Amino acid sequence: MTDLPDLKRRSLIKALAGTTLVPLLGSNLIACSDSSNGSDNSGPVMSVPADFLHGVASGDPLPDRVIIWTRVTPQSEGEVRIEWEMAGDPDFTTVIAEGSGATSAAVDYTVKVDVEGLEPGTLYYYRFRTDGKTSAAGKTRTLPEGSIQTASFVVVSCSNYPAGYFNVYREIANQEVDAVLHLGDYLYEYGSEGYASDRAEALGRVVEPKNELLSLSDYRKRYAQYRSDADLQAAHAAHPFVIVWDDHEVANDSWSGGAENHDSDTEGDYAERKMMAIQAWHEWLPVRPPASMNDIIYRRFQYGDLLDLLMLDTRVIGRDEQFTYDDFATDGIIDVDKARAGFDDSNRTLLGSEQLEWLREQLSQSSAQWQVLGQQVLSGRYSVPASLIEALDPNLTDEINLDKGVAALLAAVDAKSTPPSERSPEQQALVDSAVPYNLDAWDGYGFERDQLLTFATQLDSKLVVLAGDTHNAWTSQLTTTDGNIAGVEFGCTSVSSPGFDGEGLLGPANATLFGPLVVGLIDDLKYANLVGRGYLSLQFSREDVVATHHFITTVDSKDYAEDQAALASFTVQRENLLLT
């Protein structure tokens, strides 16, 4: 079941900032048993003709209910009447629930139904009708209850429309799983000349609108474009989604009070932009409308007694502003001691105090076999020598020096593989200079990460952490500062966004070289693929979890295949949480 956070202690200022959008966020929810949608139906309303151009979707499943979604495209201005039905078979011969309602421009003609009274662990089919037209049929599934033996998921993140085709979504549409876990960056906010758009025109995937997203209308248009993609529609129609946002649903490198890709002097108030982005997110995705504060997305899903899925927000609600290495460098040289002190500051937070308290409560209360955290950024320890960052971090150098970076990496791997008693002073100094490579991840908030992992080990939680964000695939052992095993982490690669192999970064050849080398350099890292696009699959049983990194051959063409040679699978035994 979903366990919602206690909102009573939210600050008055934040509550006032969010109230203006709350009524709208629930107004695309059609009641299950009648035609009421919260609007004034006291007088006659002429329903305008409409069509279904953005497919159907379902999400946020519970044992007795699930959200179903569609969007109608009206042929003229006005209110659109819509009917829905859910059945136990794909031919809809056994309709078990149905209803009707209306939608309008106030919610961008989107529709949600929280279909209640369903049976746990059951497969259902749903569809919508308007003006004599019928939508595509979708397939969904409720959560199981009781003693559960297995559960399966696919995990995705980072789908950039201009960067390539959504072949990964097509691939997962054909899988048999309980749900799709989407860890964010469902869309990107950049304009047509922005990030990963160099091939957009050739691929026929130039973004709409062409400007960077700033207004509610902008965000709505971009969602509409993404949801016009046939492969994304197929994935949504095939599976219920459980979704959280990352940063690009608002703006790059967002935090609680702003974003790297937001200039208040030229782009207006960040809080206003954020709330417009959040409104569009709630309108266009199959998530249950919030009861109150619309910026809280952390929530719990219980798959019987097998696993508790805790979906988190490491981006919007609580995060302190990210450090960058120029905060700790002089003339491009990092002050390692100063940097470490900053990362380990006990006053810095990624989750925010209320979400952290909620998470600790959920872990304390969980009696499931597994505790699974679905969140955005890497939580493992990914430290590399400072010289490697000095060569490759664009905040420290006018031009990335790949030759210097490769040399620094090879020297570091050689030093790391040399027994401590045999290292030269230069090699030991290189090893001792290790600092986190990604300050936007949990490594930049080390104190809170270490407190959370220690807490999980004290509870004997069987922790499986999922991450997106980086556009690359990772598998790590999670450990506390004193070396105790706290769990495992699987970071999924992207649907289409370029990883380290992208132009302006390492490039394909160097990214291929770096992958296995960084595994030898970083203690807890067991696997890294820095070149492939794909998804992660998870198969849970009561004794173990099998995680497999899947990759496809290309996003540059619709003619693709699964890259069988790149498959990488890991098994974690519940009794010891060791990766094999």
C-alpha positions as CSV (number, residue, x, y, z in Angstrom):
1,M,0.0,0.0,0.0
2,T,1.1,3.6,-0.4
3,D,2.2,5.3,2.8
4,L,1.9,9.1,2.5
5,P,4.0,11.4,4.6
6,D,2.7,13.4,7.5
7,L,2.3,17.0,6.1
8,K,1.5,18.8,9.4
9,R,5.0,20.1,10.0
10,R,5.5,21.7,6.6
11,S,6.4,25.3,6.9
12,L,3.7,27.9,6.4
13,I,5.7,29.7,3.8
14,K,6.1,26.5,1.7
15,A,2.4,25.7,2.2
16,L,1.3,29.0,0.9
17,A,3.7,28.7,-2.1
18,G,2.0,25.5,-3.1
19,T,-1.6,26.1,-2.6
20,T,-2.3,28.0,-5.8
21,L,-1.9,24.8,-7.9
22,V,-3.4,22.2,-5.6
23,P,-7.0,22.6,-6.9
24,L,-5.9,22.2,-10.5
25,L,-3.9,19.1,-9.8
26,G,-6.9,17.1,-8.8
27,S,-9.3,18.5,-11.4
28,N,-8.4,16.0,-14.1
29,L,-9.5,13.2,-11.8
30,I,-12.8,11.6,-12.9
31,A,-14.8,9.9,-10.3
32,C,-15.2,6.1,-10.6
33,S,-18.9,5.8,-10.4
34,D,-20.5,9.0,-11.8
35,S,-19.8,11.9,-14.1
36,S,-18.5,14.3,-11.5
37,N,-15.0,15.7,-12.0
38,G,-15.1,18.5,-9.4
39,S,-16.4,21.0,-12.0
40,D,-19.7,22.8,-12.0
41,N,-22.1,20.5,-14.0
42,S,-25.2,22.4,-13.0
43,G,-25.9,23.6,-16.6
44,P,-25.8,21.9,-20.0
45,V,-22.4,21.8,-21.6
46,M,-21.8,21.0,-25.3
47,S,-19.0,18.4,-25.6
48,V,-16.7,19.1,-28.5
49,P,-15.3,16.4,-30.8
50,A,-11.9,15.0,-29.8
51,D,-9.4,12.3,-30.5
52,F,-6.8,10.3,-28.6
53,L,-3.3,11.2,-29.9
54,H,-1.2,10.6,-26.8
55,G,-2.1,7.1,-25.9
56,V,-3.1,5.7,-22.5
57,A,-1.2,5.0,-19.4
58,S,-1.5,3.6,-15.9
59,G,0.4,4.0,-12.7
60,D,0.7,4.1,-8.9
61,P,-0.9,0.7,-8.4
62,L,-2.2,-0.4,-5.1
63,P,-3.8,-3.7,-4.1
64,D,-7.4,-2.4,-4.7
65,R,-6.9,0.4,-7.2
66,V,-4.8,1.9,-9.9
67,I,-4.6,5.2,-11.8
68,I,-5.5,5.2,-15.5
69,W,-4.7,8.1,-17.8
70,T,-5.3,9.6,-21.2
71,R,-5.3,12.9,-23.0
72,V,-7.9,13.9,-25.5
73,T,-7.1,16.3,-28.4
74,P,-10.2,18.5,-29.0
75,Q,-11.0,19.8,-32.4
76,S,-12.2,23.1,-31.0
77,E,-12.3,24.9,-27.7
78,G,-14.7,23.6,-25.0
79,E,-15.3,20.8,-22.6
80,V,-14.8,17.2,-23.7
81,R,-17.0,14.4,-22.2
82,I,-15.2,11.1,-21.8
83,E,-16.1,7.6,-20.7
84,W,-13.8,4.9,-19.4
85,E,-14.1,1.2,-18.7
86,M,-11.9,-1.5,-17.1
87,A,-12.2,-5.2,-17.9
88,G,-10.7,-8.5,-16.9
89,D,-10.0,-9.5,-20.5
90,P,-8.5,-7.8,-23.6
91,D,-11.7,-8.1,-25.5
92,F,-13.7,-6.2,-22.8
93,T,-16.3,-8.9,-22.6
94,T,-16.2,-8.8,-18.7
95,V,-16.3,-5.1,-17.8
96,I,-15.8,-4.8,-14.1
97,A,-15.8,-1.0,-13.7
98,E,-16.8,2.0,-15.8
99,G,-17.6,5.7,-15.5
100,S,-17.7,9.0,-17.2
101,G,-16.7,12.6,-16.7
102,A,-15.3,15.6,-18.5
103,T,-12.0,17.4,-19.1
104,S,-11.0,20.8,-20.4
105,A,-8.2,23.2,-21.2
106,A,-7.8,23.9,-17.4
107,V,-5.9,20.6,-17.2
108,D,-4.7,20.5,-20.8
109,Y,-7.4,18.0,-21.6
110,T,-5.8,15.3,-19.6
111,V,-7.8,12.7,-17.7
112,K,-7.1,10.5,-14.7
113,V,-9.3,7.8,-13.0
114,D,-8.4,6.2,-9.7
115,V,-10.2,2.9,-10.4
116,E,-11.2,1.4,-7.0
117,G,-12.6,-1.9,-5.9
118,L,-10.1,-4.1,-7.7
119,E,-8.6,-7.4,-6.7
120,P,-4.9,-7.6,-5.6
121,G,-2.3,-9.0,-7.9
122,T,-4.6,-9.0,-10.9
123,L,-4.2,-8.1,-14.5
124,Y,-6.7,-5.6,-16.0
125,Y,-7.4,-3.9,-19.3
126,Y,-8.7,-0.4,-19.7
127,R,-9.8,2.1,-22.4
128,F,-11.5,5.4,-23.0
129,R,-14.2,6.7,-25.3
130,T,-15.3,10.1,-26.5
131,D,-17.5,11.3,-29.4
132,G,-17.8,7.8,-30.8
133,K,-14.0,7.2,-30.8
134,T,-12.2,4.6,-28.7
135,S,-8.7,4.9,-27.4
136,A,-6.1,2.2,-27.6
137,A,-6.4,-0.4,-24.8
138,G,-4.0,-0.4,-22.0
139,K,-2.9,-3.2,-19.7
140,T,-2.2,-2.7,-16.0
141,R,-1.8,-4.7,-12.8
142,T,-2.6,-4.2,-9.1
143,L,-0.2,-4.8,-6.2
144,P,-0.2,-8.3,-4.6
145,E,-1.0,-8.9,-1.0
146,G,0.1,-11.5,1.5
147,S,3.0,-13.9,1.1
148,I,4.6,-13.2,-2.3
149,Q,7.3,-15.3,-3.9
150,T,8.5,-13.2,-6.8
151,A,8.3,-9.7,-8.3
152,S,9.8,-8.2,-11.4
153,F,10.5,-4.7,-12.7
154,V,12.3,-2.8,-15.4
155,V,14.0,0.4,-14.5
156,V,14.5,3.3,-16.8
157,S,15.6,7.0,-16.8
158,C,16.8,9.9,-18.9
159,S,14.7,9.9,-22.1
160,N,15.9,12.8,-24.3
161,Y,13.7,13.2,-27.4
162,P,16.2,14.9,-29.7
163,A,19.1,12.6,-28.7
164,G,17.7,9.6,-30.4
165,Y,14.8,7.2,-30.9
166,F,13.0,5.7,-27.9
167,N,13.9,2.1,-28.9
168,V,14.4,1.2,-25.2
169,Y,10.7,2.0,-24.5
170,R,9.7,-0.3,-27.4
171,E,11.9,-3.0,-26.0
172,I,10.4,-2.9,-22.5
173,A,6.9,-2.8,-23.9
174,N,7.5,-6.4,-24.9
175,Q,8.7,-7.5,-21.5
176,E,6.6,-9.3,-18.8
177,V,7.0,-7.4,-15.6
178,D,4.9,-6.2,-12.7
179,A,5.8,-2.5,-13.2
180,V,8.1,0.0,-14.8
181,L,10.1,2.1,-12.4
182,H,10.9,5.5,-14.0
183,L,13.6,7.3,-12.0
184,G,13.2,10.7,-13.7
185,D,14.4,12.9,-16.5
186,Y,11.2,11.8,-18.3
187,L,11.8,14.9,-20.5
188,Y,14.4,17.7,-20.9
189,E,13.8,21.4,-20.6
190,Y,16.3,22.7,-23.1
191,G,15.6,24.5,-26.3
192,S,16.2,23.3,-29.8
193,E,19.8,24.3,-29.8
194,G,20.4,22.8,-26.3
195,Y,21.9,19.6,-24.9
196,A,22.1,16.5,-27.2
197,S,20.3,18.3,-30.1
198,D,23.1,18.1,-32.7
199,R,21.4,15.2,-34.6
200,A,17.8,16.2,-33.9
201,E,17.0,17.6,-37.3
202,A,18.4,14.6,-39.1
203,L,16.3,12.3,-36.9
204,G,13.2,14.4,-37.2
205,R,13.2,15.0,-33.5
206,V,13.6,18.8,-33.1
207,V,11.9,19.7,-29.8
208,E,8.7,21.7,-29.4
209,P,8.5,24.4,-28.4
210,K,11.9,25.4,-29.7
211,N,12.6,27.7,-26.8
212,E,13.7,26.5,-23.3
213,L,10.7,25.6,-21.1
214,L,9.7,28.4,-18.8
215,S,5.9,28.6,-18.8
216,L,3.1,26.2,-18.1
217,S,2.2,26.2,-21.8
218,D,5.9,25.4,-22.7
219,Y,6.0,22.3,-20.3
220,R,2.7,21.1,-21.6
221,K,3.8,21.3,-25.2
222,R,6.9,19.4,-24.5
223,Y,5.0,16.6,-22.7
224,A,2.6,16.4,-25.6
225,Q,5.5,16.0,-28.0
226,Y,7.1,13.2,-25.9
227,R,3.8,11.5,-25.5
228,S,3.2,11.5,-29.2
229,D,6.1,9.0,-29.5
230,A,4.7,5.6,-30.5
231,D,7.4,3.7,-28.5
232,L,6.7,5.6,-25.3
233,Q,3.0,5.1,-25.8
234,A,3.6,1.3,-26.2
235,A,5.5,1.1,-23.0
236,H,2.8,3.0,-21.1
237,A,0.1,0.8,-22.5
238,A,1.9,-2.4,-21.6
239,H,2.7,-1.7,-17.9
240,P,1.8,0.4,-14.9
241,F,4.5,3.0,-14.2
242,V,5.8,4.2,-10.8
243,I,7.4,7.5,-11.5
244,V,9.5,10.1,-9.8
245,W,11.0,13.2,-11.2
246,D,14.7,14.1,-11.5
247,D,16.0,17.6,-12.3
248,H,15.2,18.1,-16.0
249,E,11.4,18.0,-15.4
250,V,12.1,21.5,-14.0
251,A,15.6,22.6,-14.9
252,N,19.1,21.1,-14.9
253,D,20.8,20.6,-11.5
254,S,17.8,21.7,-9.6
255,W,17.8,22.0,-5.8
256,S,15.3,23.2,-3.2
257,G,15.9,26.9,-4.0
258,G,17.0,27.1,-7.6
259,A,18.7,25.3,-10.5
260,E,21.9,25.6,-12.5
261,N,19.8,26.1,-15.6
262,H,17.8,29.0,-14.2
263,D,18.7,32.6,-14.3
264,S,16.3,34.7,-12.2
265,D,17.4,37.9,-13.8
266,T,16.3,36.8,-17.3
267,E,13.9,33.8,-16.6
268,G,11.8,35.1,-13.8
269,D,11.1,33.6,-10.4
270,Y,12.3,30.0,-10.0
271,A,9.6,29.0,-7.5
272,E,7.0,30.0,-10.1
273,R,8.7,28.1,-12.9
274,K,9.0,25.0,-10.6
275,M,5.3,25.0,-9.7
276,M,4.3,25.3,-13.4
277,A,6.6,22.4,-14.2
278,I,5.1,20.3,-11.4
279,Q,1.6,21.1,-12.5
280,A,2.4,19.8,-16.1
281,W,4.1,16.7,-14.6
282,H,1.0,15.9,-12.6
283,E,-1.3,16.5,-15.5
284,W,0.6,14.4,-18.1
285,L,1.8,11.4,-16.0
286,P,-0.2,8.5,-14.4
287,V,0.5,9.5,-10.8
288,R,-2.1,9.7,-8.1
289,P,-3.0,13.4,-7.5
290,P,-1.6,14.7,-4.2
291,A,-3.9,15.1,-1.2
292,S,-2.2,18.4,-0.3
293,M,1.3,19.6,-1.0
294,N,2.0,19.0,-4.7
295,D,5.8,19.0,-4.5
296,I,5.9,15.8,-2.3
297,I,6.4,12.7,-4.4
298,Y,8.1,10.3,-2.0
299,R,5.8,7.4,-1.3
300,R,5.7,3.7,-0.5
301,F,4.5,0.7,-2.5
302,Q,4.2,-2.7,-0.7
303,Y,4.5,-5.9,-2.8
304,G,3.1,-8.2,-0.2
305,D,5.7,-9.3,2.3
306,L,8.3,-9.6,-0.4
307,L,9.5,-6.0,-0.8
308,D,8.8,-2.4,0.2
309,L,9.4,0.0,-2.7
310,L,10.2,3.5,-1.3
311,M,10.3,6.1,-4.1
312,L,12.3,9.2,-3.1
313,D,12.9,12.8,-4.2
314,T,16.6,13.7,-4.1
315,R,16.1,16.8,-6.3
316,V,13.3,19.3,-5.5
317,I,12.0,19.2,-2.0
318,G,15.0,19.2,0.3
319,R,18.3,19.3,-1.5
320,D,20.9,21.9,-0.5
321,E,22.6,23.5,-3.5
322,Q,25.2,21.3,-5.1
323,F,28.9,22.0,-4.8
324,T,31.1,22.2,-7.9
325,Y,34.9,21.7,-7.8
326,D,35.6,25.3,-8.4
327,D,34.3,25.9,-4.9
328,F,37.4,24.1,-3.6
329,A,40.0,24.8,-6.3
330,T,42.6,27.5,-7.0
331,D,43.9,27.9,-10.5
332,G,42.3,24.5,-11.4
333,I,44.0,22.6,-8.5
334,I,41.7,21.0,-5.9
335,D,42.2,21.6,-2.2
336,V,41.5,18.0,-1.2
337,D,41.1,18.5,2.5
338,K,38.8,21.5,2.0
339,A,36.7,19.6,-0.5
340,R,36.3,16.6,1.8
341,A,35.3,18.8,4.7
342,G,32.6,20.3,2.5
343,F,31.1,17.0,1.4
344,D,31.1,15.7,5.0
345,D,29.4,18.7,6.5
346,S,26.7,17.5,8.9
347,N,24.5,20.5,8.1
348,R,24.1,19.6,4.4
349,T,21.1,17.6,3.2
350,L,20.0,15.9,0.1
351,L,16.6,14.6,1.2
352,G,15.6,17.3,3.6
353,S,14.8,16.6,7.3
354,E,11.2,15.6,6.8
355,Q,11.8,13.2,4.0
356,L,14.7,11.7,5.8
357,E,12.6,11.2,8.9
358,W,9.8,9.6,6.7
359,L,12.4,7.3,5.1
360,R,13.8,6.2,8.5
361,E,10.3,5.5,9.7
362,Q,9.5,3.4,6.6
363,L,12.7,1.4,7.0
364,S,12.0,0.9,10.7
365,Q,8.4,-0.3,10.0
366,S,9.3,-2.6,7.1
367,S,9.1,-6.3,7.7
368,A,9.4,-7.2,4.0
369,Q,12.2,-9.4,2.7
370,W,13.7,-6.5,0.8
371,Q,13.8,-2.7,1.1
372,V,14.1,-1.0,-2.3
373,L,14.9,2.7,-2.7
374,G,13.9,4.1,-6.1
375,Q,15.6,7.5,-6.4
376,Q,17.6,9.6,-8.8
377,V,21.3,9.9,-8.1
378,L,24.1,7.5,-7.3
379,S,24.5,6.7,-3.6
380,G,27.7,4.6,-3.7
381,R,31.2,5.9,-3.1
382,Y,32.7,6.9,-6.4
383,S,36.1,8.5,-5.6
384,V,38.9,9.1,-8.1
385,P,42.2,10.9,-7.8
386,A,41.9,14.7,-7.9
387,S,44.2,14.9,-10.9
388,L,41.7,13.0,-13.0
389,I,39.0,15.5,-12.1
390,E,41.3,18.4,-12.7
391,A,41.8,17.1,-16.3
392,L,38.2,16.4,-17.1
393,D,36.0,18.7,-15.0
394,P,34.7,21.6,-17.3
395,N,34.4,23.8,-14.2
396,L,38.1,23.6,-13.7
397,T,39.5,23.7,-17.2
398,D,38.7,25.8,-20.3
399,E,39.1,22.6,-22.4
400,I,38.8,19.0,-21.3
401,N,42.3,17.4,-21.7
402,L,41.6,13.8,-22.6
403,D,45.2,12.8,-22.9
404,K,45.9,14.1,-19.5
405,G,42.8,12.4,-18.1
406,V,43.7,9.0,-19.6
407,A,47.3,9.4,-18.2
408,A,45.9,10.2,-14.8
409,L,43.5,7.3,-14.9
410,L,46.2,4.8,-15.9
411,A,48.6,6.1,-13.3
412,A,45.9,5.9,-10.6
413,V,44.9,2.3,-11.5
414,D,48.6,1.3,-11.4
415,A,49.0,2.9,-8.0
416,K,45.8,1.3,-6.7
417,S,46.9,-2.2,-7.9
418,T,50.3,-1.8,-6.3
419,P,50.4,-3.2,-2.7
420,P,50.7,-0.3,-0.2
421,S,54.0,-1.5,1.1
422,E,55.5,-1.3,-2.5
423,R,54.0,2.1,-3.6
424,S,56.2,5.0,-4.3
425,P,55.5,8.3,-2.5
426,E,54.0,9.6,-5.7
427,Q,51.7,6.6,-6.0
428,Q,50.6,6.9,-2.4
429,A,49.9,10.6,-2.8
430,L,47.8,9.8,-5.9
431,V,45.8,7.2,-3.9
432,D,45.4,9.6,-1.0
433,S,44.1,12.4,-3.2
434,A,40.9,10.5,-4.0
435,V,37.7,12.7,-4.0
436,P,34.2,12.0,-5.4
437,Y,33.8,12.5,-9.1
438,N,30.1,13.5,-9.0
439,L,29.2,16.2,-6.5
440,D,25.6,16.2,-7.8
441,A,25.1,12.7,-6.3
442,W,25.1,11.4,-2.7
443,D,28.9,11.7,-2.7
444,G,28.4,15.5,-2.4
445,Y,26.3,14.9,0.7
446,G,28.5,12.3,2.4
447,F,27.4,12.8,6.0
448,E,23.7,12.2,5.3
449,R,24.5,9.2,3.1
450,D,26.7,7.6,5.8
451,Q,24.1,8.2,8.5
452,L,21.4,6.6,6.3
453,L,23.5,3.5,5.4
454,T,24.5,3.0,9.1
455,F,20.9,3.2,10.1
456,A,20.0,0.6,7.5
457,T,22.7,-1.8,8.8
458,Q,21.5,-1.3,12.4
459,L,18.0,-2.4,11.3
460,D,19.4,-5.3,9.2
461,S,17.6,-3.8,6.2
462,K,18.1,-5.7,3.0
463,L,18.7,-2.6,1.0
464,V,18.6,-2.4,-2.8
465,V,19.2,1.1,-4.1
466,L,18.2,2.1,-7.7
467,A,19.6,5.2,-9.4
468,G,19.3,6.9,-12.8
469,D,20.6,10.4,-13.8
470,T,24.1,9.5,-15.1
471,H,23.2,8.0,-18.5
472,N,25.6,5.1,-17.7
473,A,25.2,1.7,-16.0
474,W,26.7,1.0,-12.6
475,T,26.7,-1.8,-10.0
476,S,28.2,-1.2,-6.6
477,Q,28.4,-2.7,-3.2
478,L,27.1,-0.1,-0.6
479,T,29.3,0.1,2.5
480,T,29.4,2.2,5.7
481,T,32.4,4.3,6.6
482,D,33.7,1.4,8.8
483,G,33.4,-1.1,5.9
484,N,30.2,-2.9,6.8
485,I,28.0,-4.0,3.9
486,A,24.9,-1.9,3.8
487,G,23.3,-3.1,0.6
488,V,23.7,-2.9,-3.2
489,E,23.2,-0.2,-5.8
490,F,22.2,-0.6,-9.4
491,G,22.4,2.5,-11.6
492,C,20.6,2.2,-14.9
493,T,21.8,3.8,-18.1
494,S,19.6,6.1,-20.2
495,V,16.8,5.6,-22.7
496,S,18.5,7.9,-25.2
497,S,20.6,10.6,-23.4
498,P,24.3,10.4,-24.2
499,G,26.6,9.1,-21.5
500,F,30.4,9.5,-21.1
501,D,30.6,8.4,-24.7
502,G,28.9,11.6,-25.9
503,E,30.6,14.4,-27.8
504,G,32.4,16.9,-25.6
505,L,32.9,14.2,-23.0
506,L,35.1,11.1,-23.3
507,G,33.9,9.9,-26.7
508,P,33.1,6.2,-27.5
509,A,36.7,5.0,-27.5
510,N,37.8,6.5,-24.2
511,A,34.5,5.7,-22.5
512,T,35.0,2.0,-23.5
513,L,38.5,2.2,-22.1
514,F,37.5,4.0,-18.9
515,G,34.7,1.5,-17.9
516,P,36.7,-1.5,-16.7
517,L,39.5,0.7,-15.5
518,V,37.4,2.7,-13.0
519,V,36.1,-0.6,-11.6
520,G,39.7,-1.4,-10.7
521,L,40.1,2.1,-9.2
522,I,36.9,2.4,-7.1
523,D,36.7,-0.1,-4.2
524,D,33.0,-0.6,-4.0
525,L,32.3,-0.4,-7.8
526,K,31.8,-3.9,-9.4
527,Y,30.7,-2.9,-12.9
528,A,30.5,0.1,-15.2
529,N,29.3,0.5,-18.8
530,L,29.9,4.1,-20.0
531,V,28.8,3.6,-23.6
532,G,25.4,1.9,-23.9
533,R,21.7,2.9,-23.9
534,G,19.2,0.6,-22.3
535,Y,17.4,-0.4,-19.1
536,L,17.8,-2.5,-16.0
537,S,15.7,-5.5,-15.1
538,L,15.1,-6.8,-11.6
539,Q,13.8,-10.3,-10.5
540,F,13.2,-10.5,-6.8
541,S,12.6,-13.7,-4.9
542,R,12.6,-14.4,-1.2
543,E,16.3,-15.6,-1.3
544,D,17.9,-13.3,-3.9
545,V,17.6,-10.6,-6.5
546,V,18.9,-10.9,-10.0
547,A,19.7,-7.6,-11.7
548,T,20.5,-7.4,-15.4
549,H,21.8,-4.4,-17.4
550,H,20.3,-4.6,-20.9
551,F,21.6,-2.5,-23.8
552,I,20.4,-1.9,-27.4
553,T,22.6,-1.5,-30.4
554,T,21.5,2.0,-31.4
555,V,19.2,5.0,-30.8
556,D,20.1,6.5,-34.2
557,S,17.8,4.3,-36.2
558,K,14.6,2.5,-35.7
559,D,16.4,-0.6,-36.9
560,Y,17.9,-1.9,-33.6
561,A,18.4,-5.0,-31.6
562,E,19.2,-5.9,-28.1
563,D,23.0,-6.1,-27.7
564,Q,23.3,-9.6,-26.3
565,A,27.1,-9.3,-25.9
566,A,26.8,-6.4,-23.5
567,L,24.3,-8.0,-21.1
568,A,25.6,-7.9,-17.5
569,S,23.8,-9.8,-14.8
570,F,24.4,-9.8,-11.0
571,T,22.9,-11.9,-8.2
572,V,22.6,-10.7,-4.6
573,Q,21.9,-13.2,-1.9
574,R,19.6,-11.9,0.8
575,E,21.6,-13.5,3.7
576,N,24.7,-11.5,3.1
577,L,23.9,-8.8,0.4
578,L,27.1,-9.7,-1.5
579,L,27.2,-9.0,-5.2
580,T,28.1,-12.0,-7.4
